[in-house]
Amino acid sequence: MANYGILRRQSIDVPLLITALLLTAYGLAMVFSAGQLDVRDPALEGLWKRQVVLVGVALVAAWTVTRGSVRLFEWSAWPLYILSILLLVAVFFIGSGGGTARSMNGWLTIAGRRIGQPSELAKLATTLMLARTLAAQRDAVRSLLELWKPLALVGVPWALVMLQPDLGTGMVFIGICFAMLFWAGVPWPLLVMLASPGVSLILAFSTGLWGAWFLILVALVLWYRPYLVEGVVLVVANLAMGVVAPLLWDKLKPYQQRRFLVFIDPAYDAQGSGYNVIQSKVAIGSGGLFGKGFTLGTQKRLSFLPEQQTDFIFSVVGEELGFIGVFVALALFLALFLRSTRVAIRASDAFPSLVAFGLMSAWFVHVIVNVGMTLNLMPVTGIPLPFFSYGGSFMLVSWLSVAVMLRISAEGRGQADALGL
């Protein structure tokens, strides 16, 4: 009974909560600034007020989730996963695009009104389901074949997202998968071999790079000595990727090809696909050390920045608040990542630890890809910035993730106190 009393008096992870609140407040300020224009844009008028309402709803939902328990999260993994798959299928019938991803069907749309992105729920549900599966696996993984179940769990929503097509969100699912496999103790050589066909596909544009990578892979296979069949399949798969890459390129839609070509050289389509990146780099570069001042960014005020309230909101930060503003934003994200990793380390058992690390990895991929695309270090994929970008479903899932983290942290601390640690 004494231990139960200690477990009931669980304290909240104040640094994690404050960091998330600061990021949200920072994001609200930038959404407000995104709507301050010299040219009228009805789509951005009063946007920050709607964002305040969305944040309020997200905070209430997060508080509700913190009333539950980690075991409730584990129990709800299957229902949430199945629901997310059904919703991902539904977007092919009642879906539409938006922002820099107008050509994809990622939003559930009813009577012409977008009501949310099922892929956001799918990230959370897949993380919970993957954590449940990996936590139940007691024996050390020595073969790629032993990973069929977690790979299938991630592969189904990933395939549905890629069919929309949504490359940015697909990258998030891949990031979650590899991060959680690593945290579950899967040996790094297996992870490298698992990723090798994708790496070969990317490097196939350069015969020299692909050849060097292929030799490294063969050396890794000979050193790690996987099962003979696995080793042969890996080598053949990497050879196949080098051969089919040109064929896959021809199968891409013209706008998808332009995105990759623009990534290499934005001037290739300066008035089309390259316009977004060029204007973003101009905005960030013109910010200097201290920026042009809050709400005073000229690229933004003249509406040169595309989707400045969502996909390119980081460009507004760079233009108006300069290097200092960018540094503060990235420092807050770093604090969030480090605190989340601490939660994963101190979790009460494998399931909550994997959940915390998986949720952190989703945020990490979002930040890397979003910031990277504004600087032309990543292809433009239409992926939002956590806690900053305008949008209800993304803000809701971000704060639900925070709530799950807080609950995991509280129960981990409570158990440690109960054991006198």
DAFEN-V573089 format. One record per residue. N is the residue number from 1. RES is the residue in three letters. SS is DSSP state (A for helix, B for strand, O for the rest). NEAR is the number of other C-alpha atoms within 10 Angstrom. D_LAST is the distance of its C-alpha to the last C-alpha in whole Angstrom. Layout:
BEGIN
N/RES/SS/NEAR/D_LAST, N/RES/SS/NEAR/D_LAST
END
This chain:
BEGIN
1/MET/O/6/18, 2/ALA/A/8/15, 3/ASN/A/13/13, 4/TYR/A/11/15, 5/GLY/A/11/16, 6/ILE/A/16/12, 7/LEU/A/19/13, 8/ARG/A/13/16, 9/ARG/O/13/15, 10/GLN/O/17/14, 11/SER/O/14/15, 12/ILE/O/16/17, 13/ASP/O/17/17, 14/VAL/A/10/20, 15/PRO/A/12/21, 16/LEU/A/21/21, 17/LEU/A/17/23, 18/ILE/A/13/25, 19/THR/A/17/26, 20/ALA/A/21/28, 21/LEU/A/15/29, 22/LEU/A/14/31, 23/LEU/A/20/32, 24/THR/A/21/34, 25/ALA/A/16/35, 26/TYR/A/18/37, 27/GLY/A/25/38, 28/LEU/A/22/40, 29/ALA/A/16/41, 30/MET/A/24/43, 31/VAL/A/27/44, 32/PHE/A/20/46, 33/SER/A/24/47, 34/ALA/A/29/48, 35/GLY/O/23/50, 36/GLN/O/21/52, 37/LEU/O/19/55, 38/ASP/O/11/59, 39/VAL/O/10/60, 40/ARG/O/13/60, 41/ASP/O/11/57, 42/PRO/A/9/57, 43/ALA/A/8/54, 44/LEU/A/17/52, 45/GLU/O/15/53, 46/GLY/O/13/51, 47/LEU/A/19/48, 48/TRP/A/21/45, 49/LYS/A/13/46, 50/ARG/A/14/45, 51/GLN/A/21/42, 52/VAL/A/17/41, 53/VAL/A/12/41, 54/LEU/A/19/40, 55/VAL/A/22/37, 56/GLY/A/13/37, 57/VAL/A/16/37, 58/ALA/A/21/34, 59/LEU/A/19/32, 60/VAL/A/14/33, 61/ALA/A/16/32, 62/ALA/A/21/29, 63/TRP/A/17/28, 64/THR/A/12/29, 65/VAL/A/21/27, 66/THR/A/19/24, 67/ARG/O/10/25, 68/GLY/O/13/24, 69/SER/O/15/21, 70/VAL/A/22/20, 71/ARG/A/12/22, 72/LEU/A/10/25, 73/PHE/A/22/25, 74/GLU/A/16/25, 75/TRP/A/14/28, 76/SER/O/14/30, 77/ALA/A/20/30, 78/TRP/A/16/33, 79/PRO/A/11/35, 80/LEU/A/19/34, 81/TYR/A/23/35, 82/ILE/A/15/39, 83/LEU/A/15/39, 84/SER/A/23/39, 85/ILE/A/20/41, 86/LEU/A/14/44, 87/LEU/A/20/44, 88/LEU/A/28/44, 89/VAL/A/17/47, 90/ALA/A/17/48, 91/VAL/A/23/49, 92/PHE/A/17/51, 93/PHE/A/11/54, 94/ILE/A/17/53, 95/GLY/B/24/51, 96/SER/B/22/52, 97/GLY/O/20/51, 98/GLY/B/14/50, 99/GLY/O/14/50, 100/THR/O/18/50, 101/ALA/B/19/50, 102/ARG/O/12/53, 103/SER/O/14/54, 104/MET/O/20/51, 105/ASN/O/24/50, 106/GLY/O/31/47, 107/TRP/B/26/47, 108/LEU/B/22/48, 109/THR/B/19/51, 110/ILE/B/11/53, 111/ALA/O/6/56, 112/GLY/O/10/56, 113/ARG/B/11/52, 114/ARG/B/16/49, 115/ILE/B/13/46, 116/GLY/B/17/43, 117/GLN/O/24/42, 118/PRO/A/23/41, 119/SER/A/27/40, 120/GLU/A/18/37, 121/LEU/A/24/36, 122/ALA/A/26/36, 123/LYS/A/25/34, 124/LEU/A/24/31, 125/ALA/A/24/32, 126/THR/A/31/32, 127/THR/A/28/29, 128/LEU/A/26/27, 129/MET/A/27/30, 130/LEU/A/28/29, 131/ALA/A/27/25, 132/ARG/A/22/26, 133/THR/A/14/28, 134/LEU/A/20/26, 135/ALA/A/17/23, 136/ALA/O/11/26, 137/GLN/O/12/27, 138/ARG/O/7/25, 139/ASP/O/7/28, 140/ALA/O/11/28, 141/VAL/O/16/31, 142/ARG/O/15/34, 143/SER/O/14/36, 144/LEU/A/17/37, 145/LEU/A/11/39, 146/GLU/A/13/35, 147/LEU/A/17/35, 148/TRP/A/11/37, 149/LYS/A/13/35, 150/PRO/A/19/33, 151/LEU/A/17/36, 152/ALA/A/12/38, 153/LEU/A/17/36, 154/VAL/A/20/36, 155/GLY/A/18/40, 156/VAL/A/13/41, 157/PRO/A/24/40, 158/TRP/A/24/41, 159/ALA/A/14/44, 160/LEU/A/19/45, 161/VAL/A/27/44, 162/MET/A/16/46, 163/LEU/O/16/49, 164/GLN/O/20/49, 165/PRO/O/18/49, 166/ASP/O/23/46, 167/LEU/A/20/45, 168/GLY/A/21/42, 169/THR/A/25/40, 170/GLY/A/21/41, 171/MET/A/20/39, 172/VAL/A/20/36, 173/PHE/A/26/36, 174/ILE/A/18/36, 175/GLY/A/19/33, 176/ILE/A/26/31, 177/CYS/A/24/32, 178/PHE/A/20/31, 179/ALA/A/20/28, 180/MET/A/24/27, 181/LEU/A/24/28, 182/PHE/A/16/27, 183/TRP/A/18/23, 184/ALA/O/20/24, 185/GLY/O/11/25, 186/VAL/O/19/28, 187/PRO/O/15/30, 188/TRP/A/12/32, 189/PRO/A/16/35, 190/LEU/A/21/35, 191/LEU/A/15/34, 192/VAL/A/14/37, 193/MET/A/23/39, 194/LEU/A/15/39, 195/ALA/A/14/39, 196/SER/A/20/42, 197/PRO/A/21/45, 198/GLY/A/14/44, 199/VAL/A/18/44, 200/SER/A/24/48, 201/LEU/A/21/49, 202/ILE/A/15/48, 203/LEU/A/20/49, 204/ALA/O/22/52, 205/PHE/O/13/54, 206/SER/O/10/55, 207/THR/A/11/56, 208/GLY/A/11/55, 209/LEU/A/13/51, 210/TRP/A/21/51, 211/GLY/A/16/53, 212/ALA/A/11/50, 213/TRP/A/18/47, 214/PHE/A/21/49, 215/LEU/A/11/49, 216/ILE/A/12/45, 217/LEU/A/20/44, 218/VAL/A/15/47, 219/ALA/A/12/45, 220/LEU/A/17/42, 221/VAL/A/21/43, 222/LEU/A/11/45, 223/TRP/A/10/42, 224/TYR/A/13/39, 225/ARG/O/11/42, 226/PRO/O/18/41, 227/TYR/O/13/43, 228/LEU/A/10/47, 229/VAL/A/8/47, 230/GLU/A/16/44, 231/GLY/A/19/45, 232/VAL/A/13/49, 233/VAL/A/11/48, 234/LEU/A/20/46, 235/VAL/A/17/49, 236/VAL/A/13/51, 237/ALA/A/17/49, 238/ASN/A/22/49, 239/LEU/A/18/53, 240/ALA/A/14/53, 241/MET/A/22/51, 242/GLY/A/23/53, 243/VAL/A/14/57, 244/VAL/A/13/56, 245/ALA/A/17/54, 246/PRO/A/13/58, 247/LEU/A/10/59, 248/LEU/A/11/55, 249/TRP/A/12/56, 250/ASP/A/11/60, 251/LYS/A/11/58, 252/LEU/O/11/56, 253/LYS/O/9/58, 254/PRO/A/10/59, 255/TYR/A/12/57, 256/GLN/A/17/54, 257/GLN/A/15/56, 258/ARG/A/18/57, 259/ARG/A/20/53, 260/PHE/A/16/52, 261/LEU/A/17/56, 262/VAL/A/24/55, 263/PHE/A/20/51, 264/ILE/A/15/53, 265/ASP/O/15/56, 266/PRO/A/21/56, 267/ALA/A/16/59, 268/TYR/A/16/60, 269/ASP/A/14/60, 270/ALA/O/15/60, 271/GLN/O/11/61, 272/GLY/O/14/60, 273/SER/A/23/56, 274/GLY/A/23/56, 275/TYR/A/18/56, 276/ASN/A/23/53, 277/VAL/A/27/51, 278/ILE/A/20/54, 279/GLN/A/20/54, 280/SER/A/28/50, 281/LYS/A/18/50, 282/VAL/A/17/53, 283/ALA/A/28/51, 284/ILE/A/25/48, 285/GLY/A/17/50, 286/SER/A/18/52, 287/GLY/O/24/49, 288/GLY/O/16/49, 289/LEU/O/16/46, 290/PHE/O/15/46, 291/GLY/O/24/48, 292/LYS/O/18/51, 293/GLY/O/13/49, 294/PHE/O/17/47, 295/THR/O/22/50, 296/LEU/O/18/52, 297/GLY/O/27/52, 298/THR/A/18/55, 299/GLN/A/22/54, 300/LYS/A/29/53, 301/ARG/A/19/55, 302/LEU/O/13/58, 303/SER/O/19/56, 304/PHE/O/16/56, 305/LEU/O/25/52, 306/PRO/O/20/52, 307/GLU/O/20/50, 308/GLN/O/25/48, 309/GLN/O/28/46, 310/THR/O/22/44, 311/ASP/O/25/44, 312/PHE/O/28/46, 313/ILE/A/28/44, 314/PHE/A/30/42, 315/SER/A/31/46, 316/VAL/A/32/46, 317/VAL/A/30/43, 318/GLY/A/30/44, 319/GLU/A/32/48, 320/GLU/A/29/47, 321/LEU/A/25/44, 322/GLY/A/24/45, 323/PHE/A/19/42, 324/ILE/A/16/40, 325/GLY/A/21/40, 326/VAL/A/23/39, 327/PHE/A/14/37, 328/VAL/A/14/35, 329/ALA/A/20/35, 330/LEU/A/15/33, 331/ALA/A/12/31, 332/LEU/A/18/29, 333/PHE/A/20/29, 334/LEU/A/14/28, 335/ALA/A/16/25, 336/LEU/A/23/25, 337/PHE/A/19/24, 338/LEU/A/14/22, 339/ARG/A/19/20, 340/SER/A/24/20, 341/THR/A/21/19, 342/ARG/A/16/16, 343/VAL/A/27/16, 344/ALA/A/27/17, 345/ILE/A/19/14, 346/ARG/O/19/11, 347/ALA/O/25/13, 348/SER/O/20/12, 349/ASP/O/13/15, 350/ALA/A/17/18, 351/PHE/A/25/20, 352/PRO/A/30/19, 353/SER/A/27/18, 354/LEU/A/28/22, 355/VAL/A/32/23, 356/ALA/A/28/21, 357/PHE/A/26/22, 358/GLY/A/32/26, 359/LEU/A/26/26, 360/MET/A/24/25, 361/SER/A/25/28, 362/ALA/A/25/31, 363/TRP/A/21/30, 364/PHE/A/21/31, 365/VAL/A/21/34, 366/HIS/A/20/35, 367/VAL/A/19/35, 368/ILE/A/13/36, 369/VAL/A/25/39, 370/ASN/A/28/40, 371/VAL/A/22/40, 372/GLY/A/15/42, 373/MET/A/24/45, 374/THR/A/25/45, 375/LEU/O/20/46, 376/ASN/O/22/48, 377/LEU/O/15/45, 378/MET/O/16/44, 379/PRO/O/21/47, 380/VAL/O/28/47, 381/THR/O/20/46, 382/GLY/O/22/45, 383/ILE/O/26/42, 384/PRO/O/25/40, 385/LEU/O/25/38, 386/PRO/O/24/34, 387/PHE/O/25/34, 388/PHE/O/25/38, 389/SER/O/25/40, 390/TYR/O/29/42, 391/GLY/O/19/42, 392/GLY/A/19/40, 393/SER/A/18/39, 394/PHE/A/24/37, 395/MET/A/25/36, 396/LEU/A/23/35, 397/VAL/A/21/33, 398/SER/A/23/31, 399/TRP/A/26/30, 400/LEU/A/23/29, 401/SER/A/22/27, 402/VAL/A/25/25, 403/ALA/A/22/24, 404/VAL/A/25/23, 405/MET/A/29/21, 406/LEU/A/25/19, 407/ARG/A/26/19, 408/ILE/A/30/17, 409/SER/A/28/15, 410/ALA/A/26/14, 411/GLU/A/23/13, 412/GLY/A/24/11, 413/ARG/A/24/9, 414/GLY/A/23/10, 415/GLN/A/20/9, 416/ALA/A/16/5, 417/ASP/A/15/6, 418/ALA/A/15/8, 419/LEU/O/10/6, 420/GLY/O/8/4, 421/LEU/O/8/0
END
